[in-house]
């Protein structure tokens, strides 16, 4: 059984990951809210990635770390203020950095651990109106590779880059039948992703089954990033 810390695991992909991992592992969830965690086999730590400092003293030795907080600001570049770019960077990149630094002594104390971040297909595949989120997630991909090189072989660091996933964060893009149909049609697989699919991939990266993988950006995007149909 592994000890795994999920930052922002109270909804969407993070919550699906709690459901999946808590069957076999000790899961700690650091998030702003805990309503959806009621009855689940996990330990909740009140935490806001945008403002709080994580108290690692209440955590045991960690075998896994997952950073879930993210943002989707899809607007024309001319409508994006510098403050929006800064806010996206602070949440997606600095938040991950601060949380990782806080748990540095807990992570990998056993000699082996795995870190998983989330990016977006829009980093490697240019998409209009994604300037702010792609800039932030692009920095996160750079952080992934840098830390993977620095921490090998004790700590593995990988990143998943999905396309649109049906989560509360993406609700404004999928909140009616017409939007869902249009979003699905953009993908060669003719549907958007599910939180459970991304959770399954995350669980793989946290497991010993991916023990020879580090510094990788795993694209799970319904084919939109590489296929034209």
N, C-alpha and C positions, 0 to 999 in steps of 0.2 A: 504494500500500500504506500502511495506517495502522498506528500503534502503539497498541495497546489494552491497558489494564490491567484485569484481572478480579480483584476481591477475593473469595476463596472460590470458586475455580473448579474444585475437585477432585471435585465430585459434583453430582448433580441438574441443575438448570438451568444452573449455571455450567459444568459439564463438557460439557453439550450445546452451550453457547455456544463453548467452546474448539474442539470438533469442527467447528462451523460457520465460525467466524471464521478459524481457522488455515489455511484453504484459500487465503485471499487476503491476510491481514494478519499483522503481527508481534504475537503475543499474549504477554503477561506475566501469569502467574498467581501471586498472593500468597495462600497458603493454608497450613494446618497440615500437611497431608499431600500426598504426591505420587505415591502408588502407582498411582492410576488415570490419571495423566498420562504414564506410561511409554510411549514410542513415539510420543507426540503432538508435533506441531510447535509447541512453546511453550517459554517460559523460566519456570522455577519459582523463586519467591522464598519461603523459609520465613517464615511470618507468621501470627500469631494475632491476629485482630481484637479480641479481648477484652482482650489484655494487651500486645501489642507496639506499637512505634512503627515505622512504615514508613520504610525508608531509600530516599528518592527519588533519592539520588545515583547509584544503579546503573541508573536508568531514563532513557530518552531523552525527547525531546519526545513528549507524549501527545496523541493525537487522540480517544481514547475512554476512559471510566472507568465500570466497572460494579461495583456493590456488591451481592454476593449473600448474605452471612450473614443468617440469620433464625431465627425461633423460632416454635413453635406450642404455646402453653400453653392448652389448652382445658379450663377447670374453672369450676365455679360461683364467682361473685364472693366469696362468704363463705369459700371455701377458698383464695383467693389471698392470700398474704401481701404486704406492701409490698415485701419483698425480691424477689419475683417480678416485680413491676412495674418495679422498678429494674433488674433483670438484663435484662429485655426491652428497656427503653429504652437501656441501655448498649450492648447488642449491635446493635440495629437502627438507632439514631439516633446515639449518640455515636461508635460505631465508624465509621460512615460519615463523620461530621464530621471525626474525627481523620485518617482516611485521605485525605480530600479536602484537608485543610489541609497534610498532609505532601507532597502532590504538586502543590501550588498553582503552583509555578514551572514545572513540567513540562507542566501542562495548559493548553491553549489558547495556547501560545507562538507557534503558527503563525497565530493569529487566528481559528481555528475549532475547536471541539471539542464533544463530546457526552457528557453524564453520564446514566446510567440507574440508577434505584433500583427496588426491588420492595416493593410494599405488599400489601394484601389486600382483596378485595371486602367484607370485614366492616367496613371503615371507613365506607363510604358506605351499606352495607346492614346495619342492625342485626341481629346474630346472637347468640343466647344463648351464654354460656360463652367469648366472645371478648374479654372486657374488657381483659385485659392486652396481648394482641397488637394489638388494635385501637387501644388508646391509644398504643402505641409507633409503629405504622405510620401512625396519624393525624398524629403529629408529623413523621414522615418526609414525608408528603404536604405538610405545611405548609412544611417545609424545601425541598422541590422547587420550590414556587411562589416562595418568597422568593429562592432562589438564581437561579432563571430570570429574575426581574425584575432582580436586581442584576447579573448577568453578561451579560445581553443587550447587544449582539448577538454577542459573541465566543464565549460558551459556552452551549450549549443544555442544559437540564436537564428531564428527563421521568421519569415513574414508571409502572411497569406494576403493575396491581392484579389478580392472578389469584384464582380460586377454588382448590379443592384440586387439586394437581398430583401426579402419581405419581412422587415423588422419595423418597430415603432419609429426608428430614426428615418426610415424611408417612406413613412405613411403618407406624407403629402404628395408623393409621386405615384402612389398606388391605391389611393383611398376611394376609388370607384372603378366600376367594371371597364370603362373606356380607357382609363389610365393604365390599368393592369394589362389590358389587351395590347395597347400600344407598346408598353415596356417589354412585354413578352415577345412581340413580333421583331423587336430589334436584335434579339439573340438567336443564333442558329438553332439552339435547343428549344426555341419557341416558348420559353417561360423564364421567370426570374428565379433566383436561388432561394433556398430555404435556410433558416438559421441552423437547422439540424445538419444540413450538408456541410456547412462551414465548421460546425462544432465537431463533426466526425474527423475532418481534416486536421483540426487543432489537436484533438485527442491523439491522432497519429503522430504529430510533431512532438507532443509531450512524452510519447511512449518510447520504450527502448527499440521498438520496431523501426524507428527513424534515426537510430543511433549513429549512422554515418552521414547524416544530413546536417549541414550548418551553413549559414550565410546565404540561404536560398530564398527567393521570392516565388512562392507557389501561387500560380494564377488559377483561380476557379471562377470562371466567368461565363459559362454557357456558350463558349466559343466566340464571343463578341470581339475579343482582343486580337484574334489571329485568323478568323475565318470570314470569308465573304460568300454569302449564299444568295 
